[in-house]
Amino acid sequence: MTHESQVMIELIHKYKVLIFSFLIGLSLLAMVAIGVVSKAPDGSVIFRREGCSGCHSFRGRGGGAGPELTGVTARRTGRWIREEIRNPKSHNPNSRMPEFSHLTEGEIKALIKYLGER
């Protein structure tokens, strides 16, 4: 095989990889556009949807039945907060907070991120 043939084969291979990568990216864009791949959940939307402010105060607004959540990420670890959301009785057997075990891991991460925003 000549040097020119080897160069041509390498060039063809590089173009195949480039075209394949482009098509994968285009496919992902199309899936996002039609909703097959969802965007990351919004913690503020989850906070409102789940009614957290009915019991908890956050940034000066909300209820007083549960603990104040402003600054909670400075006082507690993400792991602790995650467990509290999923199973509040794990930290306090007398907790009146309901379990939010229906939330996905992504939703809980978004909620924790929202609680940590200033």
N, C-alpha and C positions, 0 to 999 in steps of 0.2 A: 504494500500500500504506500502510495506516495505521500509526501508531507502535505501537499495541497488537499489530498483526499481526507487525511486525518483532521486538518483544520476545518474542512467543510462539514465533516461529521460532528465535530465539537460545536460548531456554530449552529447546526440544525438542532442538536440536543439542547443548547442554551435557549433557542427560540421556543422549543417545545415546553420547556420549564416555564418560560416567561408567559406564554399563551395560556398554559394550564393555570398558573397563579392568577392571571387576569380573569379567567373564567370563574374561578372559585370566588374571587372578590366580587365579581359582578353578581354571582348567584346569591352571596350573602346580602348584598345590597338589595336585591330583589325580594329576598325573604323578609328583611326588615320592613321594606316598603309595603308589603302585603300583610304584615303582622305575624308571620310564621315565627320569626325570632323577635321576642319582645325586648323593649328597652329596659334598662335597669329600673326597678321600682323606686318611687319617690316617697321618702320617709315622711314628709309633711302630709302627703295624701293618706298614707297608711294611718298616721296619728289621728287625723280627722275621721277617716272611715271607721276605725275601730273604737272611736268614742273615748280616747284616752283622756281628753280634757274634761270629760264629765266627772272624773275623780281626781285627776292630777293637774296641778298648776305647772305651767311651763312658760317661761319668759313673761311672767306677770299676769297670765290669763289662765282661766280654767278653774276646776273644782278644788276643794280642800279636803276631801275624804281620804285621798291617797297622798303619798309623799310628793313634795316639790321635785320636779324633774330637771329644772334648770341646773346645769352643772353636774348632773348625775354621772356623766362619763369621766369626770375628774375624781369623783368619789368612789366609783365602782369600776371593775374591769368589764370589758365587753362580754367575757364569758359569764360573769355574774348576772349582768343585765339580760343576756340571752336566756339563761336558766329562769330568771324571774319572770320573763315574758311567757315562756313555755309552761312553767310549773311554779307559780308563786308560793305554794305551800312548802316547797323545798327549802326556802329560807325562813319562812314564818308559817307554822302549821295553822295559825289563826287568821291568816290573810283572807281578806274578803275579795281580793282581786281574782277575776276569773282567769282560767287558763286560756292562752292564745295559741294552742298547739296547732291550729289550722293554718297559721302563718308559715310561709315557706322560709327557708334559710335566707334567701335573697331579700325577702321582705323584712326579716328581723335585722339583717345587716343594714338595710336602708334606714330602718327606724333608729337603730343605734347611731348611725352616722348623723341623722337629723338631730338627735338629742345632743350630739356633741358640737353642732354648729353654733356659732356665736351670732 
